[in-house]
Amino acid sequence: MISLYLVEKAIILFFLYAFIGWAIETGNELIFSRKFVNRGFLMGPICPVYGFGAVLITGVLYNYSKDYFVVFCLSALMCGCLEYFTSYLMEKLFHARWWDYSNFKYNVNGRICLDTTVLFGLAGVGIFMLTNPLFDYLIFNNLSNDALMILCIVLVSILLIDVIISFIIISKIKDISKETMANTKDSTEDISKKVREIIMEKSLPYRRVIEAFPQVFAGKVKEGARLVASTAAKAKDKTIENINNAKNKTVENLNIAKERTINSFNNLKKKTQKTIKFAKIKTIKGIKLKTIKIKSNKEKK
């Protein structure tokens, strides 16, 4: 049975490594972009995926902690799977890619790549060789069980509040994107610009998310705009198709009516000609009979 102390230690390690991961991500952004960006899904200075990965390595590979080759291989495998699953889950939840390794060699669906997997393996070795012993010496050997319990409660409470706030902000940003796309007929780039301008006018938490993951929401807005444009194009094509069908049906009905009119006229013409011919014959016969009768009367006289 897992003891309360191990649970408390796992929670503290989660926050320590989540903070280290956030520091790495933010430092990397600072070096290459020359500006400070709070990299992370949450408002606080943590990246949970790093914390989960470190706790997973510590718990599962504890019995192999002295075999660094095994630790390297299994750490790379476990953290690679964790990163892939996290990317898939967040994409399903928010319908957006939070990171994309498609431009890296040897990537799997853009969710993980060889470079980061190797770094995860090296990080696993570093956890057992350096950081875990250091944390034992500085923290766990100096804090009482009560102090660990209080610290865990405080940290978990802050994390829960952070998660709730972050989800609310992300949901509102998505609503802003949908509303902007519904109320404008501009191009995809213009829509993206307008969404960003609206969000940047709001409070700091909104701006922080956009600055940390600009490609996520830009991609989401562009995807939505493309969907709107595609829907409009399909509606246009459908309308044109309906108009053409109605036009063809009208032409067909006119041709049928024309044909019927011509047939009726021809029948009437034939009937009239027949009547005239019959009347002509009857008239001629009448004239002949009258002529014969006149001659007969003259002869009698």
Backbone bond lengths (Angstrom), bond angles and torsions (degrees), N, CA, C in turn:
res aa  C-N    CA-C-N  psi(-1)  N-CA   C-N-CA  omega(-1)  CA-C   N-CA-C  phi
1 M - - - 1.464 - - 1.534 110.46 -
2 I 1.334 116.56 136.55 1.458 120.79 -178.47 1.528 109.89 -74.52
3 S 1.288 116.80 128.77 1.466 121.15 -178.07 1.517 110.91 -79.43
4 L 1.338 115.30 160.19 1.462 121.25 178.87 1.525 110.85 -61.74
5 Y 1.315 116.35 -34.93 1.476 120.57 -179.34 1.528 110.62 -62.53
6 L 1.342 116.65 -41.94 1.466 119.75 -180.00 1.536 111.07 -65.99
7 V 1.335 115.76 -36.60 1.463 119.14 177.56 1.527 109.76 -64.83
8 E 1.324 116.24 -45.48 1.466 120.71 178.85 1.522 110.81 -62.20
9 K 1.323 116.75 -40.74 1.460 120.36 179.30 1.531 110.74 -65.02
10 A 1.341 115.88 -40.37 1.465 119.66 179.37 1.535 110.39 -63.27
11 I 1.338 116.74 -40.22 1.469 120.28 179.98 1.528 110.70 -65.29
12 I 1.331 116.66 -45.31 1.467 120.40 179.49 1.530 110.24 -63.08
13 L 1.338 117.46 -43.21 1.465 120.77 178.63 1.538 110.65 -62.84
14 F 1.335 116.21 -38.54 1.464 119.54 178.42 1.524 110.50 -56.65
15 F 1.339 116.44 -48.50 1.467 120.12 -177.82 1.532 111.64 -69.15
16 L 1.320 116.99 -36.29 1.471 120.08 179.23 1.530 110.88 -63.49
17 Y 1.320 115.63 -49.08 1.467 118.93 -177.28 1.525 111.50 -74.93
18 A 1.330 117.59 -29.92 1.467 120.01 174.95 1.529 110.40 -64.19
19 F 1.342 115.43 -37.33 1.474 119.48 176.84 1.535 110.37 -69.30
20 I 1.334 116.99 -41.67 1.469 120.39 178.12 1.533 109.72 -60.49
21 G 1.337 116.49 -43.27 1.469 120.28 177.89 1.510 111.82 -61.10
22 W 1.337 116.45 -42.71 1.466 120.56 177.34 1.523 110.31 -61.79
23 A 1.349 116.89 -41.90 1.466 121.01 179.71 1.533 110.91 -62.92
24 I 1.330 116.37 -39.25 1.477 120.60 178.44 1.527 110.21 -64.78
25 E 1.332 116.20 -48.35 1.468 120.65 -178.95 1.530 111.00 -62.15
26 T 1.321 116.20 -45.94 1.463 120.49 -178.43 1.523 111.32 -68.02
27 G 1.332 116.21 -40.10 1.465 120.01 177.69 1.510 111.91 -63.87
28 N 1.322 116.23 -39.98 1.464 120.60 177.96 1.527 110.53 -61.72
29 E 1.338 116.06 -42.38 1.463 120.53 178.63 1.530 110.69 -65.95
30 L 1.325 115.57 -38.16 1.463 120.13 -179.59 1.524 111.32 -65.50
31 I 1.323 116.84 -38.63 1.471 121.60 -178.36 1.532 110.91 -69.42
32 F 1.342 116.15 -46.78 1.463 119.67 -172.74 1.529 112.97 -87.39
33 S 1.328 117.98 -30.16 1.467 120.07 -179.31 1.519 113.08 -102.07
34 R 1.335 115.53 -10.64 1.467 121.84 179.51 1.535 112.20 59.35
35 K 1.333 116.10 33.93 1.459 120.32 173.75 1.522 109.22 -152.36
36 F 1.329 115.04 151.60 1.452 119.57 -179.23 1.528 109.80 -82.82
37 V 1.327 115.18 123.88 1.468 121.71 176.96 1.517 108.09 -130.96
38 N 1.318 115.83 126.09 1.471 120.77 179.49 1.522 109.19 -73.05
39 R 1.317 115.70 88.43 1.447 121.28 -176.78 1.522 109.28 -76.55
40 G 1.285 116.41 122.26 1.450 120.86 179.22 1.503 110.87 153.84
41 F 1.316 115.82 147.93 1.458 120.52 179.45 1.529 111.03 -68.57
42 L 1.341 117.09 -35.60 1.465 121.74 -177.83 1.526 111.04 -88.48
43 M 1.332 114.90 166.02 1.452 120.42 -179.92 1.534 111.43 -71.71
44 G 1.333 115.88 -37.60 1.460 120.95 -177.82 1.510 112.75 -74.11
45 P 1.346 116.71 169.16 1.468 121.17 -177.20 1.533 112.63 -81.52
46 I 1.323 116.30 62.92 1.474 120.43 176.83 1.524 109.62 -143.87
47 C 1.327 115.05 150.19 1.462 123.26 170.42 1.532 106.89 -119.80
48 P 1.309 118.31 99.31 1.461 121.70 -171.88 1.519 115.48 -54.49
49 V 1.344 118.04 -32.54 1.459 119.34 -176.55 1.524 111.15 -62.21
50 Y 1.336 117.48 -33.18 1.465 121.14 176.63 1.527 109.91 -68.07
51 G 1.321 116.97 -41.52 1.456 120.62 179.28 1.517 112.17 -63.54
52 F 1.330 116.38 -45.24 1.469 119.99 178.31 1.525 110.88 -62.76
53 G 1.324 116.28 -42.06 1.461 119.71 -179.85 1.516 112.14 -62.24
54 A 1.334 117.36 -44.30 1.463 121.14 -178.95 1.528 111.59 -65.71
55 V 1.343 116.92 -42.36 1.471 120.36 178.46 1.526 110.15 -65.69
56 L 1.312 116.75 -38.86 1.469 120.61 177.93 1.528 111.00 -62.32
57 I 1.326 116.48 -45.40 1.472 120.75 178.26 1.527 110.40 -62.77
58 T 1.319 117.50 -46.37 1.468 121.59 -177.80 1.525 111.54 -61.37
59 G 1.334 116.59 -42.83 1.457 119.89 -177.01 1.511 113.95 -75.58
60 V 1.325 116.96 -45.02 1.466 121.00 -174.03 1.528 111.97 -78.21
61 L 1.329 116.90 -37.39 1.465 120.36 -173.07 1.536 113.60 -102.09
62 Y 1.320 117.80 16.17 1.468 120.49 -177.54 1.528 111.61 -58.92
63 N 1.323 116.79 -40.33 1.475 120.22 -178.04 1.524 112.56 -72.08
64 Y 1.339 117.24 -13.15 1.474 120.71 179.81 1.525 110.83 -111.00
65 S 1.325 116.67 17.46 1.463 121.25 -171.91 1.525 113.80 -60.03
66 K 1.344 118.85 -21.75 1.471 121.95 -179.72 1.528 112.29 -93.88
67 D 1.329 116.35 -13.56 1.472 120.92 178.30 1.520 107.83 -96.63
68 Y 1.322 116.05 91.16 1.453 119.99 -171.07 1.523 113.64 -69.15
69 F 1.322 117.11 -27.17 1.467 119.44 177.64 1.531 110.18 -67.12
70 V 1.322 116.20 -45.20 1.467 120.35 177.61 1.525 109.80 -63.71
71 V 1.331 115.64 -43.31 1.469 119.68 178.85 1.524 110.90 -59.41
72 F 1.330 116.84 -43.40 1.469 121.23 179.56 1.526 110.72 -60.51
73 C 1.320 116.35 -51.02 1.475 120.56 -175.80 1.529 111.43 -64.59
74 L 1.323 116.63 -48.49 1.461 119.73 -176.92 1.533 111.64 -71.15
75 S 1.316 117.65 -33.21 1.472 120.31 176.83 1.523 110.24 -64.41
76 A 1.322 116.24 -44.39 1.460 120.93 178.38 1.530 110.48 -60.72
77 L 1.339 115.70 -43.46 1.468 120.38 -179.01 1.530 111.41 -66.41
78 M 1.318 117.11 -50.01 1.462 121.08 -176.63 1.528 111.71 -65.29
79 C 1.318 116.95 -45.96 1.472 119.49 -178.29 1.521 111.61 -70.23
80 G 1.330 116.74 -32.60 1.461 119.85 175.05 1.527 110.79 -62.92
81 C 1.337 116.25 -44.42 1.464 120.65 177.20 1.529 110.99 -64.07
82 L 1.334 115.90 -40.75 1.461 120.27 179.28 1.526 111.06 -63.05
83 E 1.327 117.06 -43.81 1.464 120.79 -179.81 1.519 110.42 -64.96
84 Y 1.334 117.21 -40.99 1.466 121.07 179.69 1.527 110.10 -63.16
85 F 1.334 115.75 -47.40 1.459 120.36 -179.54 1.539 110.87 -63.01
86 T 1.332 116.95 -41.65 1.465 120.89 179.73 1.525 110.71 -63.06
87 S 1.328 117.35 -43.82 1.463 121.64 178.08 1.527 110.97 -61.12
88 Y 1.331 115.92 -44.24 1.472 120.67 -179.86 1.529 110.82 -64.13
89 L 1.346 116.56 -45.13 1.458 121.17 -178.11 1.525 111.45 -63.94
90 M 1.328 117.96 -45.05 1.462 121.14 -178.69 1.529 111.34 -67.76
91 E 1.327 116.05 -33.00 1.460 118.65 177.09 1.528 110.69 -67.44
92 K 1.334 116.83 -38.50 1.457 120.19 177.92 1.529 111.46 -68.54
93 L 1.330 116.75 -36.59 1.464 121.01 -178.37 1.521 112.04 -72.78
94 F 1.347 116.14 -42.82 1.470 120.24 -172.17 1.528 113.22 -113.06
95 H 1.351 116.53 -1.78 1.466 121.02 179.30 1.524 111.40 55.92
96 A 1.323 116.05 42.15 1.468 121.36 179.23 1.526 109.29 -156.64
97 R 1.341 116.04 148.96 1.464 122.52 176.22 1.518 109.38 -86.06
98 W 1.336 117.43 122.73 1.456 121.17 -179.07 1.521 111.43 -88.06
99 W 1.307 118.40 -20.57 1.467 122.55 168.69 1.517 107.80 -151.81
100 D 1.309 115.25 154.65 1.464 120.05 -174.41 1.528 109.42 -146.12
101 Y 1.322 115.83 119.26 1.469 121.56 179.67 1.532 111.73 -102.86
102 S 1.314 117.28 23.42 1.468 120.21 -176.03 1.521 112.51 -60.76
103 N 1.331 117.41 -27.14 1.465 121.18 -179.51 1.527 112.62 -85.12
104 F 1.341 117.08 -4.43 1.457 121.15 179.12 1.528 109.63 -92.48
105 K 1.331 115.02 150.14 1.462 119.37 175.66 1.533 110.20 -71.25
106 Y 1.323 114.81 151.10 1.468 122.10 175.00 1.533 111.61 55.39
107 N 1.335 115.63 50.78 1.468 119.90 176.29 1.528 109.76 -102.36
108 V 1.314 115.77 160.17 1.464 121.89 178.45 1.529 107.48 -116.34
109 N 1.326 115.70 103.53 1.475 122.31 179.60 1.525 112.44 56.34
110 G 1.323 117.69 22.28 1.463 121.10 -179.98 1.517 114.34 73.53
111 R 1.329 117.88 2.56 1.467 121.23 -176.78 1.529 112.06 -90.94
112 I 1.314 116.94 -36.60 1.465 121.67 176.54 1.518 108.26 -137.35
113 C 1.330 116.36 160.53 1.456 120.05 177.43 1.530 109.22 -145.62
114 L 1.316 115.86 167.58 1.463 121.12 -176.27 1.520 111.97 -62.64
115 D 1.324 117.56 -40.50 1.468 121.15 -177.30 1.526 111.75 -57.21
116 T 1.336 116.40 -52.01 1.463 119.31 -178.24 1.522 111.41 -69.75
117 T 1.324 117.12 -32.06 1.471 119.93 179.40 1.524 110.63 -64.76
118 V 1.330 117.27 -41.17 1.469 120.95 176.89 1.528 110.27 -63.76
119 L 1.325 116.58 -41.17 1.463 120.08 178.06 1.527 111.15 -62.99
120 F 1.332 116.54 -36.87 1.469 119.52 176.71 1.532 110.70 -62.97
121 G 1.345 115.85 -39.56 1.464 119.48 177.93 1.519 111.40 -62.90
122 L 1.321 116.75 -44.54 1.474 121.00 178.30 1.531 110.91 -65.20
123 A 1.335 116.45 -37.38 1.467 120.17 178.17 1.524 110.70 -63.55
124 G 1.343 116.56 -37.82 1.459 120.04 177.81 1.522 111.90 -61.25
125 V 1.317 115.92 -41.88 1.475 120.18 177.38 1.527 109.71 -64.63
126 G 1.346 116.13 -42.52 1.463 120.38 179.58 1.520 112.49 -63.64
127 I 1.331 117.05 -32.49 1.470 120.40 179.15 1.531 110.70 -60.98
128 F 1.326 117.19 -46.38 1.473 120.20 -176.95 1.527 112.21 -80.49
129 M 1.331 116.46 -30.42 1.460 118.95 -178.02 1.529 112.68 -80.79
130 L 1.336 117.61 -34.68 1.466 119.76 -169.16 1.530 114.35 -126.55
131 T 1.324 116.96 -62.84 1.466 118.85 -166.74 1.529 114.05 -71.20
132 N 1.342 118.42 -44.31 1.464 118.87 179.79 1.537 111.92 -61.00
133 P 1.350 118.84 -47.59 1.476 118.34 175.68 1.530 112.46 -59.60
134 L 1.336 116.30 -36.10 1.466 119.56 179.64 1.529 111.18 -66.64
135 F 1.327 116.87 -42.84 1.464 119.94 178.73 1.531 111.61 -66.89
136 D 1.338 116.53 -36.18 1.470 119.03 176.02 1.531 110.18 -60.23
137 Y 1.311 115.33 -43.20 1.463 120.49 -176.18 1.538 111.33 -70.37
138 L 1.330 116.89 -42.79 1.460 120.46 -174.15 1.529 113.73 -84.44
139 I 1.330 117.18 -32.84 1.469 119.89 -170.79 1.528 112.49 -115.08
140 F 1.312 116.28 -64.58 1.467 119.90 -169.18 1.528 113.47 -68.01
141 N 1.328 117.31 -27.29 1.468 119.73 177.39 1.527 112.45 -82.25
142 N 1.338 117.09 -9.26 1.469 120.00 -174.95 1.529 113.39 -114.24
143 L 1.333 117.22 -14.32 1.462 120.09 -178.97 1.523 111.16 -103.35
144 S 1.308 116.72 140.57 1.465 121.70 177.30 1.524 109.75 -76.60
145 N 1.331 116.32 167.19 1.464 120.68 178.41 1.527 111.58 -60.99
146 D 1.333 116.24 -38.75 1.469 119.81 179.15 1.525 111.15 -64.63
147 A 1.310 116.25 -41.53 1.466 120.52 179.06 1.525 110.75 -64.37
148 L 1.336 116.24 -41.49 1.470 120.11 176.99 1.521 110.75 -62.37
149 M 1.333 117.08 -41.65 1.459 121.90 -179.83 1.531 110.56 -61.82
150 I 1.318 116.75 -48.01 1.472 120.77 -179.99 1.523 110.43 -62.48
151 L 1.311 116.45 -43.63 1.467 121.23 -179.76 1.529 110.58 -61.61
152 C 1.335 116.54 -42.55 1.469 120.49 179.47 1.526 111.17 -63.84
153 I 1.318 117.18 -43.60 1.470 121.01 -179.35 1.524 110.33 -62.29
154 V 1.309 116.84 -44.12 1.465 121.21 -179.33 1.535 110.32 -63.63
155 L 1.322 116.26 -47.68 1.469 120.33 -177.24 1.528 111.70 -65.39
156 V 1.325 117.48 -44.55 1.465 120.73 -179.96 1.525 110.57 -64.83
157 S 1.332 117.71 -39.34 1.468 121.11 178.17 1.529 110.93 -61.78
158 I 1.331 116.24 -45.07 1.468 120.80 178.01 1.524 110.55 -62.12
159 L 1.333 116.06 -41.08 1.466 120.52 -179.75 1.530 110.80 -62.75
160 L 1.330 117.13 -44.79 1.468 120.48 -179.66 1.526 111.02 -61.31
161 I 1.322 116.72 -44.06 1.465 120.75 177.92 1.530 110.33 -61.76
162 D 1.329 115.91 -42.25 1.467 121.37 179.64 1.523 110.89 -62.23
163 V 1.335 116.46 -43.49 1.469 120.87 -179.37 1.526 110.46 -62.65
164 I 1.321 117.65 -44.45 1.467 121.70 -179.65 1.526 110.43 -62.29
165 I 1.328 116.40 -47.72 1.471 120.29 -179.84 1.524 111.08 -62.12
166 S 1.328 116.05 -42.29 1.470 120.33 -178.35 1.523 111.22 -64.03
167 F 1.332 117.12 -41.57 1.464 120.23 178.65 1.530 110.70 -64.89
168 I 1.316 117.22 -39.89 1.468 120.81 178.65 1.521 110.17 -62.31
169 I 1.334 116.79 -44.90 1.466 121.13 -178.96 1.526 111.08 -63.96
170 I 1.345 116.48 -44.91 1.461 119.90 179.90 1.527 110.26 -62.06
171 S 1.335 117.01 -41.55 1.461 120.59 179.67 1.525 111.12 -63.05
172 K 1.337 117.03 -41.10 1.468 120.47 -179.94 1.524 111.16 -68.29
173 I 1.325 116.27 -36.44 1.464 119.23 177.14 1.527 110.46 -63.69
174 K 1.330 116.48 -40.71 1.466 120.75 177.09 1.526 110.59 -62.51
175 D 1.370 116.63 -40.79 1.459 120.46 178.77 1.527 111.09 -63.95
176 I 1.339 116.47 -40.53 1.469 120.58 177.69 1.526 110.21 -60.92
177 S 1.334 116.51 -42.54 1.465 120.97 179.83 1.521 110.73 -62.22
178 K 1.348 116.65 -45.35 1.464 120.20 -179.08 1.523 111.00 -64.70
179 E 1.343 116.66 -43.12 1.463 121.02 -179.42 1.520 111.44 -63.39
180 T 1.328 116.50 -41.33 1.464 120.37 -179.67 1.518 110.71 -66.08
181 M 1.337 116.92 -41.76 1.459 120.41 179.75 1.523 111.07 -65.95
182 A 1.336 116.89 -32.51 1.465 120.61 -178.88 1.525 112.20 -74.61
183 N 1.348 116.78 -25.99 1.468 121.11 -173.44 1.518 113.92 -103.97
184 T 1.317 117.66 6.53 1.465 119.05 179.82 1.513 110.17 -135.04
185 K 1.335 115.32 149.32 1.462 121.17 178.06 1.523 110.63 -112.97
186 D 1.322 116.24 16.12 1.460 119.90 -178.21 1.516 110.85 -74.83
187 S 1.332 115.34 -179.89 1.458 121.56 -179.69 1.517 110.74 -72.69
188 T 1.327 115.05 170.37 1.465 120.93 179.74 1.518 111.64 -58.86
189 E 1.319 117.45 -44.50 1.469 120.85 -178.69 1.533 110.72 -63.85
190 D 1.338 116.42 -39.58 1.462 119.62 179.38 1.525 111.20 -66.21
191 I 1.327 116.33 -39.32 1.465 120.13 178.15 1.522 110.18 -63.45
192 S 1.330 117.10 -45.46 1.469 121.22 178.75 1.524 110.72 -58.48
193 K 1.330 115.43 -42.60 1.471 120.16 -179.55 1.523 110.66 -64.51
194 K 1.328 117.15 -42.74 1.462 120.68 -179.08 1.523 111.48 -65.38
195 V 1.348 116.87 -41.86 1.466 120.37 178.20 1.513 110.27 -60.96
196 R 1.321 116.33 -45.47 1.466 120.37 179.72 1.535 111.32 -62.13
197 E 1.347 116.80 -41.65 1.463 120.04 179.80 1.523 111.16 -63.32
198 I 1.333 117.05 -41.30 1.473 121.00 179.65 1.520 110.60 -63.50
199 I 1.343 115.82 -45.20 1.463 120.21 -177.01 1.526 110.84 -69.12
200 M 1.340 117.19 -39.77 1.461 120.44 -178.04 1.528 112.02 -67.05
201 E 1.352 116.87 -18.65 1.463 120.13 176.44 1.524 111.77 -80.71
202 K 1.326 116.90 -11.16 1.451 120.36 -178.54 1.527 110.54 -85.89
203 S 1.354 115.41 -168.94 1.465 120.70 -174.16 1.516 112.34 -70.45
204 L 1.326 115.54 171.22 1.462 122.91 -175.42 1.523 114.02 -55.72
205 P 1.350 120.39 -43.63 1.476 119.34 -178.87 1.520 113.15 -57.88
206 Y 1.341 117.15 -37.41 1.461 119.92 178.27 1.528 110.32 -66.24
207 R 1.319 115.71 -46.12 1.471 119.79 -179.23 1.521 110.77 -63.47
208 R 1.329 117.05 -35.96 1.461 120.76 -178.67 1.529 111.54 -62.16
209 V 1.331 116.71 -43.18 1.463 120.49 -178.99 1.523 110.60 -64.78
210 I 1.331 116.88 -43.33 1.460 120.71 -179.93 1.522 111.06 -65.20
211 E 1.331 116.77 -40.86 1.467 120.23 179.99 1.532 111.27 -69.51
212 A 1.332 117.21 -33.48 1.461 120.31 -179.19 1.517 111.96 -74.18
213 F 1.342 117.41 -37.80 1.468 121.20 -177.64 1.523 110.35 -132.63
214 P 1.333 117.93 64.74 1.470 119.59 -177.51 1.515 112.87 -63.27
215 Q 1.352 116.49 -34.63 1.461 119.80 -176.39 1.512 111.56 -70.97
216 V 1.340 117.42 -25.61 1.461 120.48 -177.99 1.514 111.04 -65.68
217 F 1.339 116.19 -53.35 1.449 119.89 -175.10 1.515 111.67 -79.71
218 A 1.330 117.02 -30.60 1.468 118.57 174.13 1.523 109.39 -62.81
219 G 1.336 115.54 -44.43 1.460 119.70 178.34 1.510 111.86 -63.80
220 K 1.346 115.59 -38.87 1.460 120.03 179.84 1.509 111.39 -65.31
221 V 1.337 116.66 -44.39 1.459 120.60 179.22 1.523 110.39 -64.18
222 K 1.336 115.92 -43.71 1.468 119.23 179.35 1.530 111.02 -62.31
223 E 1.326 115.05 -39.65 1.461 119.12 178.63 1.526 110.34 -63.01
224 G 1.347 115.49 -43.35 1.461 119.92 178.80 1.519 111.69 -64.73
225 A 1.335 115.63 -41.69 1.463 119.71 179.37 1.531 110.88 -63.82
226 R 1.334 115.17 -41.10 1.473 118.74 177.03 1.524 110.44 -62.75
227 L 1.334 116.54 -37.66 1.457 120.21 178.65 1.523 111.18 -65.25
228 V 1.359 115.41 -43.00 1.466 119.47 177.78 1.522 110.48 -62.04
229 A 1.344 115.94 -44.92 1.469 120.25 179.81 1.525 110.82 -62.93
230 S 1.344 115.64 -40.70 1.460 120.06 179.14 1.523 111.24 -64.34
231 T 1.332 116.03 -42.38 1.464 120.58 178.49 1.525 111.00 -63.31
232 A 1.352 116.00 -42.41 1.462 120.46 178.98 1.532 110.98 -63.68
233 A 1.339 115.57 -40.70 1.468 120.06 179.47 1.531 110.83 -64.35
234 K 1.343 115.07 -41.07 1.477 119.20 179.01 1.524 110.24 -65.18
235 A 1.358 116.09 -40.93 1.466 119.73 178.55 1.529 110.73 -63.24
236 K 1.353 115.20 -40.55 1.466 119.99 178.61 1.522 110.66 -62.76
237 D 1.344 115.44 -46.68 1.470 119.62 179.46 1.531 111.25 -61.19
238 K 1.346 115.05 -39.86 1.462 119.59 -179.98 1.522 110.51 -65.40
239 T 1.346 116.72 -40.76 1.461 121.04 178.68 1.522 111.29 -63.22
240 I 1.336 115.13 -45.61 1.476 119.92 178.33 1.525 110.36 -60.98
241 E 1.336 114.94 -41.53 1.467 119.43 179.21 1.532 110.91 -62.32
242 N 1.350 116.42 -42.77 1.469 120.36 178.98 1.518 111.15 -64.50
243 I 1.365 116.04 -41.08 1.467 120.14 178.44 1.530 110.55 -62.36
244 N 1.336 116.09 -44.65 1.470 120.53 179.53 1.526 111.34 -63.78
245 N 1.343 115.58 -40.19 1.466 118.92 178.07 1.525 111.32 -63.52
246 A 1.365 115.11 -43.35 1.462 119.58 178.78 1.534 110.87 -63.77
247 K 1.346 115.06 -40.37 1.469 120.26 178.86 1.528 110.60 -62.32
248 N 1.343 115.20 -46.83 1.472 119.38 -179.67 1.526 111.01 -63.53
249 K 1.353 115.65 -39.02 1.461 119.51 179.60 1.523 110.47 -65.50
250 T 1.343 116.45 -41.09 1.460 120.95 179.25 1.521 110.93 -63.70
251 V 1.347 116.28 -45.75 1.469 120.61 178.21 1.525 110.64 -60.55
252 E 1.338 115.30 -41.01 1.467 119.42 179.20 1.534 111.29 -63.20
253 N 1.354 115.48 -43.79 1.467 119.46 179.27 1.530 111.46 -64.91
254 L 1.361 115.63 -38.98 1.461 119.48 177.79 1.519 111.39 -64.10
255 N 1.340 116.18 -40.98 1.469 119.88 178.30 1.525 111.16 -63.41
256 I 1.344 115.83 -40.46 1.467 119.78 178.78 1.522 110.25 -64.65
257 A 1.367 115.70 -44.14 1.466 119.82 179.75 1.527 110.97 -64.19
258 K 1.343 116.16 -39.45 1.459 120.95 178.56 1.531 110.87 -62.51
259 E 1.334 114.12 -44.49 1.466 119.42 -178.84 1.527 110.79 -63.81
260 R 1.345 114.73 -41.22 1.467 118.98 179.20 1.526 110.96 -66.04
261 T 1.351 115.83 -39.36 1.472 119.52 179.31 1.523 110.87 -64.45
262 I 1.344 115.07 -43.56 1.469 119.52 179.06 1.523 110.74 -62.54
263 N 1.329 116.02 -43.10 1.473 120.29 179.11 1.530 110.96 -62.71
264 S 1.346 114.83 -43.14 1.474 118.62 179.36 1.532 110.69 -63.44
265 F 1.346 115.54 -42.34 1.463 120.05 178.98 1.523 111.05 -62.84
266 N 1.338 117.37 -43.89 1.468 121.36 179.04 1.518 111.27 -62.46
267 N 1.337 116.11 -42.50 1.470 119.77 178.88 1.530 110.86 -63.35
268 L 1.369 114.00 -42.64 1.468 118.20 178.89 1.518 110.97 -64.85
269 K 1.347 115.10 -38.30 1.477 120.00 179.71 1.528 110.76 -63.50
270 K 1.344 114.91 -44.96 1.466 119.49 179.65 1.527 111.28 -63.59
271 K 1.334 114.95 -41.22 1.461 119.35 -179.66 1.524 111.01 -65.78
272 T 1.354 115.14 -39.81 1.468 120.11 179.16 1.527 110.54 -65.88
273 Q 1.319 116.99 -44.18 1.463 121.62 178.70 1.528 111.09 -60.96
274 K 1.319 114.50 -40.29 1.454 119.57 179.72 1.528 111.02 -65.29
275 T 1.343 113.82 -41.39 1.466 118.86 179.44 1.528 110.81 -65.29
276 I 1.365 114.79 -43.84 1.471 119.27 179.24 1.528 110.46 -62.22
277 K 1.309 117.05 -42.67 1.469 121.63 -179.67 1.523 110.51 -62.96
278 F 1.324 115.25 -42.37 1.460 119.42 179.64 1.523 110.86 -64.96
279 A 1.366 114.24 -41.74 1.471 118.26 179.16 1.519 111.12 -65.83
280 K 1.334 116.44 -36.94 1.470 121.51 179.78 1.521 110.04 -64.57
281 I 1.336 114.85 -45.17 1.470 119.55 -179.81 1.529 110.05 -62.81
282 K 1.315 115.45 -43.09 1.460 120.19 -178.96 1.527 110.74 -64.73
283 T 1.340 114.12 -38.81 1.473 118.53 179.56 1.520 110.72 -66.01
284 I 1.348 114.57 -43.96 1.471 119.16 179.67 1.519 110.08 -61.11
285 K 1.325 116.98 -43.71 1.465 120.37 178.84 1.527 111.27 -61.67
286 G 1.344 113.81 -40.24 1.472 117.96 179.93 1.513 111.46 -64.10
287 I 1.357 115.74 -40.64 1.462 120.57 179.37 1.519 110.34 -64.91
288 K 1.337 116.43 -42.16 1.465 120.25 179.75 1.524 110.77 -63.45
289 L 1.320 115.95 -44.15 1.466 119.14 179.79 1.520 111.16 -62.93
290 K 1.308 117.16 -40.09 1.453 121.11 179.81 1.507 110.94 -67.35
291 T 1.359 114.81 -37.54 1.475 119.34 178.47 1.517 110.08 -64.85
292 I 1.313 116.55 -43.62 1.466 121.55 179.36 1.527 110.14 -62.76
293 K 1.300 116.49 -40.49 1.450 121.83 -178.77 1.530 110.74 -65.64
294 I 1.356 115.88 -40.69 1.460 120.77 178.38 1.526 109.98 -63.49
295 K 1.333 117.16 -45.85 1.472 120.98 179.53 1.535 109.86 -61.01
296 S 1.315 115.25 -39.89 1.452 119.31 -177.84 1.524 110.81 -65.91
297 N 1.270 117.52 -37.52 1.461 121.71 178.43 1.526 111.06 -68.33
298 K 1.325 118.45 -37.93 1.464 122.70 178.73 1.528 109.78 -64.83
299 E 1.343 116.95 -42.20 1.450 120.70 -178.33 1.545 110.54 -64.23
300 K 1.273 116.59 -35.88 1.500 119.69 179.59 1.498 110.62 -67.81
301 K 1.273 118.74 -34.20 1.451 121.13 178.37 1.511 111.59 -72.23
